[in-house]
């Protein structure tokens, strides 16, 4: 089945999308527009998980397919989001310790799609992404996941640090990827675990990393200093798989 994300243009159409409860992933609004209908749409958007971006008219014209955007364009998500509870239920159903991948501001849809694919193949029970400053479940993400999005729950949360602390109370512990950490082969990565992967350029933010129990580094022998975020996820996820199989 082909996966498409809907582009909704115009004030009435966008307002109706929010009223009907469609899962809007991103809202583009003409910067500086202060009239009533647009303010109402923004208020509706702020009650949801939609990412709101204020942009110039040239950007809206570039995105628009109809040329009649009236200062607002919305993207609806290609897939609906799951919940963290769905992930725990999946782990329980399989009789396994929870294994969840958490992403700190991944912005490239190809990276997110590849990570969801890796999550599925490595037996992770879900992927958690933040509400803001991160790509959502777009059609590109769905396509890049090669079908994994049909099987792997993805949840969107307001605050990644708070979510980590809540999951710690449920017996999980967390390891984040960073060049300055302990070599992953020297860490015990078994049990109920969350793997935290950072932004493509800046890595895991300090505000998130301070909530993690351990920092893991991937030993590298080449001439450059870092791996692509989705590749790093794959390396660490399958080290977790290796250790789980050997316990």
Secondary structure, DSSP 8 states (H G I E B T S, - for coil): ------EEESHHHHHHHHHTT--EEEEEEETT---HHHHHHHHHHHTTT-EEEEE-HHHHHHH-SSS--TTEEEEE-SS----HHHHHHHHHHHT---EEEEESS---HHHHHHHHHHHHHTT--EEEEESSSS--S-HHHHHHTTTGGGTS-EEEES-HHHHHHHHHTTT-EEEEEEEEEEEGGGS---SSEEEEE-BTTTBS-HHHHTT-SEEEE----SSSS---HHHHHHHHHHHHHHHHHH-
